Amino acid sequence: MAEAEWVAVDWGTSNVRAWGIAADGGQAFAVGADKGMGKIGRADYPAVLDELIGDKVAGTVDVVVCGMAGARQGWLEAPYFETPADLHQLLSRAVSPEGADARFRVRILPGVCQRQAGYEDVMRGEETQLLGLLGLRPGFEGVAILPGTHSKWVEIRGGRIVRFSSAMTGELYEVLSQHSVLRHSFAGDVDGAEIEAGIADGMAAGLAQPELLSALIFRTRAAGLLSGKGADWCSGYLSGLLVGAEIGGHRDWLGPEPVPLIGSARFATLYGTALARIGVQSFALDAADATIAGLKEARAQ
């Protein structure tokens, strides 16, 4: 196994992942743990990092960290970089926490914020994936979508984040399906044969009338009661509806350029299908690949 020259770390809310990067840019190792920011205290970070990589590196190494380790509740707050934020300046705004093993030169990258009144927004971790996008697709300009629990729509011009918008699509699905009256419509097999039909129906409704989202959401319950729709259709409908409404509400962001979808394969397929319905091309980029590429770009700064 190649020796790690430095270590890239993505410290999320639930989990932490680390990759040893060899001199040739390849991976010397990849490790992870369910010890994200939401599960540990500030004093625990040095020990968790040592558990992850302590026996996998030799000598003194750089450790470049993105994600929630830099949040206010994390290891050490890395203040937000305000838009327009030059992604190639992330490392210059990194912070160095105390308490780590002396072998680890730790730097935590900042998140990005948008302070304009009425459009306040924040991201932490996604900025590194966007830097990775620029590394993997040099010269990219346009809008990128990072679907997930809190989806991000980000416009990049000249290597800078000029504006962005967050949508709580993934979290809304979880809350509505588990903690609202809709939960009664999800009793049963949510992976059955009708899930794709539900996705198509919901997506069409959300794209056509995003302004009616709250009313269209209730159809999930009504269709189960009156039209015999099962849990699989209801699950698909709610998922497709929320994605369709998110995209329909941001339609004015979209231009002729293909849109990168940075996330899981499942989300890329769902969002790519919705975009294709309105004539917009897209391409998928795995979130982990984008994160590693972004951490490499940052360290190279």
Buried (B, 14 or more C-beta within 10 A) or exposed (E): EEBBBBBBBBBBBEBBBBBBBBEEEEBBBEBBBEBBBEBBEBEBBBBBBBBBBEEBBEEEBBBBBBBBBBBEEBBBBBEBBEBBBBBBBBBEBBBEBEBBBEBBBBBBBBBBBBEEEEEEBBBBBBBBBBBBBBBBBEEBBBBBBBBBEBBBBBBBEEBBBBBBBBBBBBBBBEEBBEEBEBEEBBEEEBEBEBBBBBBBBBBBBBBBBBEEBEEBBEBBBEBBEEEEBBBBBBBBBBBBBBBBBBBBBBEEBBEEBBBBBBBBEEBBEBBBBBBEBEEBEBEBBBBBBBBBBBBBBBBEE
